């Protein structure tokens, strides 16, 4: 194997079989060689700027490489694509997002969305080798600020922290680093809630509902040992003025699946005790029937907001602050 062949082999291995024509030129491989390999069906033209040494349907990793190679050396994966590269689950999108730092002076590519950013490129990019990708914090914050409805934005910030890809504190730092950032003020408020233990969009909505209804905010993500001795984290809890604890578990749509529904019933039963009442609601109720839910909570003993300047029980400063769910108990 010649030095050129070895260098090409190393390159396509690192890039999942994808290679830019500019990279081939740098290796001394001319357009005639490329054309001959394409005609022989050993390679395939993917765009005017990128060829592949595989000829079948591209997988997700290869489509990501296609996007950044087509855009040029000053490009990186951004948005939800970058977040997925860092391990985010539950927010999958079929399209690939690529950020560039220059005008889009090239033709579009099917399945790839290109966006120009004027923010400091080297600040955004993660320093790791391999596929160029944005850091997780600017990836999720910029998507939340400019591409998402507000509820989805809050849900993504909560999911990123819940899945331990970053912390609420790090995201708060990046809100300032990305200044000016659309929605910066509400993001800081919701990140404060997330830092206090809210690990889902629905749990954040409970806090909003309580403020609107004049109820004391709950403690969130309190660590509990159930009757089987297993460590659990509850969604929302209030210490009741007359003694005892009220636990509210908020279920998303996936909890309607049989295996989740059965597990939730067992979980609630094992969390209950003579001095701890466990009730449930759906995320739909929190978002669309909040007045009725608030009335039910009030009838179950949830106190009103403490006097201004005071700190009543159930003030959101309990043992759940800063804790996180165990992986086996994550929603």
N, C-alpha and C positions, 0 to 999 in steps of 0.2 A: 504493500500500500504506500503510495506516495505521500509526501507531507501535505499536499493540498487535499488529497482524499481523506487523510486522517483528520485534518482540521475541519473539513466539511462534515465528516461523520460525527465528530464531537459537537459541532454546532447544532446539527439537526436532532441529536440526542437530547441536548439541553433544551431545545425549543419544540419538543414533541413532534418532530417531523416537519416543522414549518420554517421557512427561510425567506428573508427579503432579498430581492434582486441586488440591492446595494451591498448586502453582505456577500453575495456570490461574486460580485465584481471585485470586492476587496480581497477575496481569496484567489483572484485571477481566473475565475470561471466566466467565460464570455457568453454572450447571448446565443451564439450558435450551439454551444454545448447544452444550454438550457432548452432550446428549441428541440434539439435531437432527443433529449431525455423525455420531453413532453410528448413528442411524436411516437416515441417507443413505449409510451404509457408507463414509464417508470416514475415519472413525476407528473404533477398536475398544476396547471395555472389556476390560482385561486382569485387573484385580483391582478391589476396591471403592475402591482409592486411586490406581490408575494406568490411564491410557488410552494408546493409541498412535495415531500418525498413519499407521501402516502396518496393513494388515488381514490380511496373510498370516502364515505361520509365522515366529516370531521366531528370529533367528540367535543365536549365543552372546553377542555383545556386547549385543544387546537384552535377553536374559534376565538378564545381569548388571545392566543398568540397571533392569530390572523389580524385581530383588531389593532394591537399595538405595533406590529410590524408594518402594517399598511400605513398607519399614521406617522411612523418615523421614530427616530431615537428619542425625541422629546415628547414622549407619550407615556401614559400609565393607565391601568384599570382604575376606575373610580366608582362612586356610588354603591349600589347594592352588589355589583359584580366584585368590587374590591372587598366589601364586607364579607361576602361568601368565601373569598380566598382566605380571609382571616379566621373562618370557621363559623360564621353566622348561619344558623339554620332557621327554616320556617319563613324565609323571605326570598325564596328562589324566584328568579326571573329568567325567561328564555333568552332575552336580548342581552348583549354585552355592552357595557358602558366604558368608553375610553375618553380620558381627558388629554387635551393637548394644550400647549402654551403658545401656539401661533395660529394665525388664520387658517381655516380649513381649506387648504389649496389642493384638495385631492377629491376624487370621486367617492360617492358613498359606497358602503358595503352592506349587503343584505344581512340583517340580524345584528348589526352593530350601530350603536348610537355614539357619535362623536360630539364632544363639547369642548369649547375653548375656555380655559380658566386664566384669569389675569392675576391670580394669587401666586405668591412665591412657589415656584414649581418644586424646588428642592426641599422646601419645608413640608410640602404635602406628601412627597414620595417616601415610602418605607425604604430603609437602607438595605434590606435583604437582597441577596443575589437571586437570579432567576427572573421569572415573569415580573415585569415592572408593575407595581401596585401601590396605590395610595395607602397611607396609614389609616387605620380603622376609624379614628376619631373624626378627621375631616371628611372621610368617605360618608359616614352616616350623618354628620351634621349638615353637610352641603346638600345631600339628598333630601333630608328632612326640611331644610330651609327653603328649597327652591323647586322641588319636584313632587312633594307629597302633600296630600290633605293633612290638616292639623292633627287629626286623630291618628293617622298612620305615622306621622312624624313622632308623636309621643310614644306610640307603640314600639317603633324601631329603637328609640333611645333606651326605653326600658328593656327591650329584648337584648340589646348589646351589652348592657350591664348584667342582666340576669344570666346570660350565657358566659359571663366572666371574660369577655373579650377586652374590656376596659373597665374603668370605674366612673362613677358619677363625677368625682373630683377631677379626673383627667378630662372628661368632656367639658366641664365648666371652664377649665383652663383653655381649652381649644375654642370655646365660644369667644373668648377675648382675643385669642391669637388670630381668629378669622374675621375680626372686626374690619369693616362693617358686615354684619351677618343678619339677614332677614330673620325675624322671629327670635332674636337674641333674648329679649326680656322674658317671654313666656318659656323659652327653653331653660333659662336659669331657674325659673320657678319650678318647672317640672323636674329638673335635675335635682333640685333640693328635695323634692318629694321622693324621687328614686333613691337618693342617698339616704333618706330616712327609712327605706325598706320597701317601697312600692316597686314590684317587679313585673308588672304588666300594665297595659293600657287600662284595663278594667279596674285595677286597684287604684290607679290614679283617678279614675272617674268617681270612685267612692269618696275620695277626699274632696273632690269638687262638689259632689252631691251633699256632703255633710256641711260644707261652708254655705251652700245655697239654702239648705234647710235649717241652718242654725244649730246643727248637732256637733257635739265634740268629735274631733277627728279621731280615727282609730289608731292604735298601734299596729304596725305591719311587720310581717315576717317574724313573729315571735317564735322562738324555739320551744317546742313541747315534746315530752316523751309520752307516747300514747300508751294504751293499756297493755300492749304487747311489748313495750319497752323500746319501740322504734322512734328515733328522733324525727320530728316533723316540724314544718314551718307553716304557721297559719297565715291566711291572707289578711284578715282584719280582726282586731280584738278590741273590746271595750271593757274596762273595769267598771262595774256597775255601782252606783252610789249605795245601794242597799246590800252590797256584797255579791260575790260571784262574778263570773266573766261571761260575756256574750261573744261568741266567735261567728263571724260571717265568712263563708267560703264562696268565692265568685267563680262560676264555671263558664268557660268559653264553649263554643259550639262543638269542639272535638270531644268534650266530656259526654256528649250524647251517644258516642260510640259505646257498644255494649261493654267492652272490657274496661273502658274508662269509667263508665257509669257504675259498674259493680265495684271497682276499686275505690271510687269516691264515697260510696255508701259505707264500705268497710272502714275507710279512713275517718269519716265523720262519726261513726259509732264508737270507734276506739279513742277519738279525741274527747268525746263527751265524758263528763263525770258529774257527781252530785252538785258541784259548785260551778260547772262549766257547761253552758248550753251552746250547742252548735246548730246553726241554721245556714241555709244556702240560698243563693240567688243566681240568676244568669247574667252574663255580661249585657244581654239585651235589656234586662230590667234596669240595670244601673244607668244605661245610656238613654233609654226611651220611656221608662216608667219610674223615674227617680223619685217623684213626689210620693207615689204609693209605697215604694221601698223605704223611704225616709220615715213615713208614718208608721210602718210596721216596726222599724227599729226603735222609734220613740216609744211605741207601746210595749216593747220588750225591755225597756228600761234605759236605753241609751240617753245620757244626759245632754242638755243643751250646752252651748258654748259657755266656757267660764267667763266671769266678768272681765272686762278689758283690763289687762295688766296682771290677771291672775293666771294660775295654772291648775286646772282641774285634773281629775283622773281621766285617763284615756286621751291624753293630750298629744299623743303621737310621739312621746319621748320615752317610751318604755324599753323593755329589753330587746325589742326587735330592731332597734336602730343599728343600721350598718351590717346586719347579718344577711346571709344568703341561703337559698335552698340547697339542700344536698342534691347531688346529681340524680339519685334514684327517686327523689320526690319532686323533681321539677315539673311544672305544668307544661 
